[in-house]
Amino acid sequence: MRTKITGPLVRLSAGEATIAVGAFEYEVFIPEFVRRQLQSKIGEEVSLKTIEYIEGNPQKGRLTPRMIGFANDVEREFFDAICSVDGVGVKKALRAIVRPVREVATAIEEQDVKQLSALPGIGPAVAERIVAKLRRKMAKFALMIERDFPDDKSTDGDILTEAYEALLSLGHSTADARLKIETVAESGKKFKSIEDLLAEVYRQQK
């Protein structure tokens, strides 16, 4: 079982990171809180702690191996704990954990069912089960130091990522595409679409 993957971060989208390792590219599923940590590192070498699982129905004959990535062992341990709750599982946990580990762990430790129920796909019944199983086991995670990563501007982040990928597809090098995107991002302008952002890139290079 692979427990770590290291290589340049080639692409990043909601729920997935693509990492190059030698001649191969690996698709790694990531929760939202991990995506936020990676959104400024496209083109850089990153290391993710991983867990593997098999997706699919054996009765239908199609099983696909999948990897999920985390910034460190503590985040991976927390994810495993959430997945151990009846009615959660890997897919639901991936979709649900959109807040930093510390915030979710604190909500569990304080039995804040209302806050847990607000997580995507986690209703009151599942939130109650999470609290019942994991309460008094979350102090370790609730004490995590908040990571210094960019503010949660998921829409802007997605547009920047898509624009970066578009420049790569147009033949720009990784370094050139990164420079162009970073220059536009530093301007502080807001963009409603990838087309608007690319228009600004074009305007700046004239």
Secondary structure as GFF3:
##gff-version 3
##sequence-region A 1 206
A	DSSP	beta_strand	4	13	.	.	.	ID=ss1
A	DSSP	beta_strand	16	21	.	.	.	ID=ss2
A	DSSP	beta_strand	24	29	.	.	.	ID=ss3
A	DSSP	alpha_helix	32	38	.	.	.	ID=ss4
A	DSSP	beta_strand	45	57	.	.	.	ID=ss5
A	DSSP	three_ten_helix	58	60	.	.	.	ID=ss6
A	DSSP	beta_strand	62	70	.	.	.	ID=ss7
A	DSSP	alpha_helix	73	83	.	.	.	ID=ss8
A	DSSP	alpha_helix	89	96	.	.	.	ID=ss9
A	DSSP	alpha_helix	101	109	.	.	.	ID=ss10
A	DSSP	alpha_helix	113	117	.	.	.	ID=ss11
A	DSSP	alpha_helix	124	134	.	.	.	ID=ss12
A	DSSP	alpha_helix	139	142	.	.	.	ID=ss13
A	DSSP	alpha_helix	154	169	.	.	.	ID=ss14
A	DSSP	alpha_helix	174	186	.	.	.	ID=ss15
A	DSSP	alpha_helix	194	205	.	.	.	ID=ss16
###
